[in-house]
Amino acid sequence: MKLLLRWFLLAAALLLVAHLYPGVKVASFGSALLAAFVLGLLNTLVRPLLVLLTLPVTVLTLGLFLFVINAAMFWSAAELLSGLSVTGFGAALVGSVIYSLCGMVIDSAMERLFSRGEF
């Protein structure tokens, strides 16, 4: 239940990103669901490897290179899917930052909701 709710909320967050920033476009809620799923897969499977491989650069930039990795994951998802489009790497960077902030808010809200035992 918690996983499905988080997935739907992240899809809604992706629609919010498309609404707030014109460089990101999402065709429909179904496309947003698929994009949220693909982003989750990329962040689970590929991102840890990229973080490990770019560790010296990440340390040298005091962690700021992680923004580039997040943008690369966002851009990769847009390249893989037809329902999600990003106009360029800059748009992917801004979109990934907004999406990450939404994800942090969602995770915090779900933590509070599920720690109370409401679900």
Contacts in CASP RR format, 6 or more apart in sequence:
PFRMAT RR
TARGET T0000
AUTHOR 0000-0000-0000
METHOD contacts of the structure
MODEL  1
MKLLLRWFLLAAALLLVAHLYPGVKVASFGSALLAAFVLGLLNTLVRPLL
VLLTLPVTVLTLGLFLFVINAAMFWSAAELLSGLSVTGFGAALVGSVIYS
LCGMVIDSAMERLFSRGEF
1 119 0 8 1.000
2 110 0 8 1.000
2 114 0 8 1.000
2 119 0 8 1.000
5 110 0 8 1.000
5 119 0 8 1.000
6 106 0 8 1.000
6 107 0 8 1.000
6 110 0 8 1.000
7 33 0 8 1.000
7 36 0 8 1.000
7 37 0 8 1.000
8 33 0 8 1.000
9 103 0 8 1.000
9 106 0 8 1.000
9 110 0 8 1.000
10 36 0 8 1.000
10 39 0 8 1.000
10 99 0 8 1.000
10 102 0 8 1.000
10 103 0 8 1.000
10 106 0 8 1.000
11 29 0 8 1.000
11 30 0 8 1.000
11 32 0 8 1.000
11 33 0 8 1.000
11 35 0 8 1.000
11 36 0 8 1.000
12 29 0 8 1.000
12 32 0 8 1.000
13 36 0 8 1.000
13 99 0 8 1.000
13 102 0 8 1.000
13 103 0 8 1.000
13 106 0 8 1.000
14 26 0 8 1.000
14 32 0 8 1.000
14 35 0 8 1.000
14 36 0 8 1.000
14 39 0 8 1.000
14 84 0 8 1.000
14 99 0 8 1.000
15 26 0 8 1.000
15 29 0 8 1.000
15 32 0 8 1.000
16 98 0 8 1.000
16 102 0 8 1.000
17 24 0 8 1.000
17 26 0 8 1.000
17 95 0 8 1.000
17 98 0 8 1.000
17 99 0 8 1.000
17 102 0 8 1.000
18 24 0 8 1.000
18 25 0 8 1.000
18 26 0 8 1.000
18 32 0 8 1.000
20 98 0 8 1.000
21 91 0 8 1.000
21 94 0 8 1.000
21 95 0 8 1.000
21 98 0 8 1.000
23 86 0 8 1.000
23 87 0 8 1.000
23 88 0 8 1.000
23 91 0 8 1.000
23 94 0 8 1.000
23 95 0 8 1.000
24 78 0 8 1.000
24 84 0 8 1.000
24 85 0 8 1.000
24 86 0 8 1.000
24 87 0 8 1.000
24 91 0 8 1.000
24 92 0 8 1.000
24 94 0 8 1.000
24 95 0 8 1.000
25 83 0 8 1.000
25 84 0 8 1.000
25 85 0 8 1.000
25 86 0 8 1.000
26 32 0 8 1.000
26 35 0 8 1.000
26 83 0 8 1.000
26 84 0 8 1.000
27 82 0 8 1.000
27 83 0 8 1.000
27 84 0 8 1.000
28 83 0 8 1.000
31 81 0 8 1.000
31 82 0 8 1.000
31 83 0 8 1.000
31 84 0 8 1.000
32 84 0 8 1.000
34 81 0 8 1.000
34 83 0 8 1.000
35 77 0 8 1.000
35 78 0 8 1.000
35 81 0 8 1.000
35 83 0 8 1.000
35 84 0 8 1.000
38 77 0 8 1.000
38 80 0 8 1.000
38 81 0 8 1.000
39 73 0 8 1.000
39 74 0 8 1.000
39 77 0 8 1.000
39 99 0 8 1.000
42 73 0 8 1.000
42 76 0 8 1.000
42 77 0 8 1.000
43 73 0 8 1.000
46 73 0 8 1.000
46 76 0 8 1.000
47 69 0 8 1.000
47 70 0 8 1.000
47 73 0 8 1.000
50 69 0 8 1.000
50 72 0 8 1.000
51 58 0 8 1.000
51 66 0 8 1.000
51 69 0 8 1.000
54 65 0 8 1.000
54 69 0 8 1.000
57 65 0 8 1.000
58 65 0 8 1.000
58 66 0 8 1.000
67 93 0 8 1.000
67 96 0 8 1.000
67 97 0 8 1.000
68 93 0 8 1.000
70 93 0 8 1.000
70 96 0 8 1.000
70 97 0 8 1.000
70 100 0 8 1.000
71 89 0 8 1.000
71 90 0 8 1.000
71 92 0 8 1.000
71 93 0 8 1.000
71 95 0 8 1.000
71 96 0 8 1.000
72 92 0 8 1.000
73 96 0 8 1.000
74 86 0 8 1.000
74 92 0 8 1.000
74 93 0 8 1.000
74 95 0 8 1.000
74 96 0 8 1.000
74 99 0 8 1.000
75 86 0 8 1.000
75 88 0 8 1.000
75 89 0 8 1.000
75 92 0 8 1.000
77 84 0 8 1.000
78 84 0 8 1.000
78 85 0 8 1.000
78 86 0 8 1.000
78 92 0 8 1.000
86 92 0 8 1.000
86 95 0 8 1.000
113 119 0 8 1.000
END
